[in-house]
């Protein structure tokens, strides 16, 4: 595990953009493509905006990148609460990525179980597997309560082992969402957590330095046996660490 602390969101975002460019280019050289699952929230929006601008934009072969999401709110794709809408505004509308390489989670469909299964099959099709896909990079955030993706404390989704994507009702608006379950969270080759703000400091300390309590702090579920996990924190989020 790598833990890096930066003075502000701007510096953190620049480092994250450089990290993603390096990983993407290594993956494309090695395997011919780069697969990434994005998150929502305010912290990665700055990162996505950077990736859409120079010098980062032209350093990436967008035709070799496959974009997914680890969770989505059950709202239309142009709704202000949509993770896709945020990424589209900050990044997707400004880069030359083929439309069929953008794999939006269809959380706006009325039948959420069917939408979850549809997304699972779409991932498996792109990855050429009938099992659990292994992303080159899973980019995640964490809430003040220790949730990640839309896996919240004390919810049945934390114990799901069969489905890869499932509908959930969470204690935060908007409550209806689709989310990755625990199985897809640990096979990725690389996992990047971006966490900023003093309201996350207690959870950062508990997740990184406290006892293993995934029911209380779902982010602790993310423990890749073979992949590399990197935490990029701002100084506010890191104030309670004993590093």
N, C-alpha and C positions, 0 to 999 in steps of 0.2 A: 504494500500500500504506500502510495506517495501522497503527502499532504503539503500543499503549498499555500502560503498566506500572502495576500496582496493588500496594499493600502486602500484601494477603492475598487468599485465595480468596473471602471474604465480600464484600469491596469489589468485586472483579472480577465476581462473580456478579450483584451489583446493577446494575452498569454493563451487563453483558450482557443482563440482563432488560429494562432500559430501551431498549437498542439493538434488541432483538427486537420489543418493543411498537411502537417507532417504525417499523421496517421493515414490520411486519405491517399497521399501519394505513395506511401509504402505499401498500402493494401492494393492499389491499382497496379503497381509494378509486380507485386507478388502473386496476386490472384485475379487481376484483370478488372476488379470492381471494388467499390467501397460501399458498404451498407451501414446506415446509421439510423437509429431511432431517436427522434427528438422529444423534448419535453415541452410543457407549457410554462406559464409563469412569467414574472417580470424580469428575473435575472437573465435568462437566455436571450431575451429580445435584443439586448445590446449586442450580444455575440452574433446573432443572426444578421443584424444590420451591418456589422463589420464584414462578415463573410460575403455580403453582397457588394462590397466596395473594394477598391484597390488599397493595398497591394494583394489582398487575399483572393479576390474574385478570379483574377486571371491565373492564379497559381493552382487552381483546381480544374480537373477535367470533369465538368459537370455531366457529360454524356456517360460517364462510368460510375456515377453515384446513384444509389437507390435510397430514397428517403421514406422512413416510416415514422410512426408516433407510438409512444409507450402508453398513452392514455388520451382520452378526448371527452369533452363535455357533450351531453346529448342536446345539442343546439344546431341550428343550420350552419353551414360552413362559412357564411358571411356574418355570423353573429359576433359581437364584440367579445363574448366569453369563449369563443372557439379557439383551441390551440392551433388548429390549421389556419384560421383567419389571421392570427398573430404572425405565424411563420410566413404566410403568403404576403402580408403587407411588408414585413421587414426583409424578407429574403427571396421567396420563390418568384415573385413578380419581377425580380430584378436580375435573375440569372438565366443562362441559356441551358436549363435542364430540360430534357425531354419530358413532356407531360406524363407519359406512361412510366416514368421513374419516380413519380410522386404518388405515394400510396396513402391516401387519406383514410383515416379510420371512419367508417360510415355510421357514426354515433347518432346521426339525425334520423335514422330509420326507426319506424314505429316498433318493429319487432327487434328488440335489443339482443335477444339470444341469437337470432338469425344473423344479425349484424356482426356479433362477436365471432360466430363460426365463419362467416364470409371473410373476415379479416384474417383469421387463422389460416384459411385456405389460400388467401392471397399471399401471405408471408411464405407459406410452404411452397407455393408455385414458384415464387421468385428465387427462393433458396434451393429449390430442387430437392426437397425433403418431405417426408410425411411425418416427421418428428418435430423436434424443437429447433427452430432456426438459431444460428449463432451469428450475431451481428459483429461487424468489425468494431463498431462503437455504439454503446448505449449511453446517451447523455441524459442525466437525471438531475432533479432538484430535490429539495427536502423542505417540508413545512415545519413551522414551530412545534407541531405536535409529533414530529418524527415520521410523518407519512412521506412516501415517495410514489411516483406515478399517481394512481388513485387508490393505493392500498393504505387504508387508514387503520389506526389502532383498534384492536378488539373486534375486527370484522371477519366474517367467515371466509372472505377472499384470501386472507393470509394463509389459510390452510388448504387452499385449492391446489390440487396436484394433477388433475386430468386436463382441464381446459387451459388453453394458453391465453385466451382473452375472455373476459366475462363482464356482464353488466353489474354495476354496483350502485348503491345509494349511500352517499357519504354525508358527514355532518358539516358540509361547507357548500355554499352556493356556487354554481348550480349543483344540486345534489345528484342528479342522474348522470352517470358516466359509463364509459367503457374503459377497461384497463387491462394491461398485462397482468397476469397472475404471477406467483413466484417462479414457476419453471423457466420462463424466458429471461429472467433477470440475471442468471449466473453463467450461462454458456458464452456470453460475448467475450471477444478477445480483449476488449478494453472497455472500461466503464469510467465515465467522467461525471463527478458530482460538482455542480456549481451552486454554492450556497453563500448568500450575503445577508447582512442585517443582524442587529443585536437581538432581535426577537428569536433568532435561530440558535443563539449561543448555548443555551441549556441543552437543547436537543443534540447539537454537535458534540458537546462534551459527553452526553449519555451514550450516543451511538458509537463514538470513537474510543472512549475511555471507560465507559461503564460496563455493567454486567450485560450478558446476552439476554435481551428481553424483547424478541421480535413482535410479540403481541402488543407490547407497550410502544416500542419504537420500530415500526415496520421496515425502516431503512436498513436495519441490521440483517434483514433477509438477504441482502445483496452481499454475498461472500463468494466471489468466483473462485472455483478450485484451481483453474488454470489461467484465467485472464488477469490483466493488470487493472487495478482500481486506483484512480487518481481523484483526490479531493482538492478543489480550488476554492479557497475561502477568502473573504475579505476580513480585515482586522476586527470588525464588529462581530462577525459570526464566530471568530476564534478566541474571544476574550476569556472563555472559561477553560480552554485547553491547558493541560499541564506540560506542554511540549518543552 
